[in-house]
């Protein structure tokens, strides 16, 4: 086996743009720490566990805007989308 580590649950979920904030919040309940920042025109949701940190922007109504950043903590790799 090439990989010893299990991929993040977000990899199993697939295309995050298909899900609202509430959908993703329900799907990841008890798996991640969730921090929410309400900006003037968007919600910024940051999911974290011991291996992954994912930041996603949503409209105030909870509709997906974009993945702002994703960080894999154990490998030290980071991918940022702008």
C-alpha positions in Angstrom: 0.0 0.0 0.0 1.4 3.4 -0.9 -0.5 5.5 1.6 -0.5 4.9 5.3 -2.7 7.9 6.1 -6.4 8.0 5.4 -7.5 10.8 3.2 -9.7 13.6 4.6 -13.5 13.0 4.7 -13.7 15.9 2.3 -12.0 13.8 -0.4 -14.8 11.2 0.0 -17.5 13.9 -0.2 -16.2 15.1 -3.6 -17.3 18.3 -5.2 -18.0 20.7 -2.3 -19.8 23.1 -4.5 -22.8 20.7 -4.6 -23.4 21.3 -0.9 -24.6 24.2 1.1 -23.0 25.2 4.3 -25.7 23.5 6.4 -25.3 20.3 4.3 -21.5 20.2 4.9 -21.9 21.1 8.5 -24.3 18.1 9.0 -22.0 15.8 7.1 -18.9 16.6 9.2 -20.6 16.9 12.6 -18.3 15.5 15.3 -15.5 14.9 12.9 -14.1 18.4 12.7 -13.8 21.6 14.7 -15.8 24.2 12.9 -15.1 28.0 13.2 -17.4 30.4 11.5 -16.6 34.1 10.7 -19.4 36.3 9.4 -18.0 38.9 7.1 -20.0 41.7 5.6 -21.1 39.7 2.6 -20.1 36.1 3.3 -19.6 33.4 5.8 -16.1 32.0 6.2 -16.1 28.4 7.5 -12.9 26.7 8.7 -13.0 23.0 9.3 -10.0 21.5 11.2 -8.9 18.1 12.5 -5.5 16.7 13.3 -4.6 16.3 9.6 -6.7 18.8 7.6 -7.6 22.5 7.6 -10.2 23.6 5.1 -11.5 27.1 4.6 -14.6 27.7 2.5 -16.5 30.8 1.6 -20.3 30.9 1.4 -22.9 33.5 0.9 -24.7 34.7 3.9 -27.5 32.3 2.9 -25.1 29.4 3.0 -24.5 28.9 -0.7 -21.0 27.8 -1.8 -18.7 30.5 -3.2 -15.3 28.9 -3.3 -12.7 26.9 -1.4 -10.3 29.5 -0.1 -7.6 27.2 1.2 -6.8 23.6 2.1 -3.9 22.5 4.2 -2.7 19.0 5.0 -1.0 19.3 8.3 0.9 16.1 8.6 2.7 16.3 5.3 3.2 20.1 5.6 1.7 20.6 2.1 -0.6 23.4 1.5 -2.8 24.3 -1.5 -4.4 27.7 -1.7 -7.0 28.6 -4.2 -7.7 32.3 -4.9 
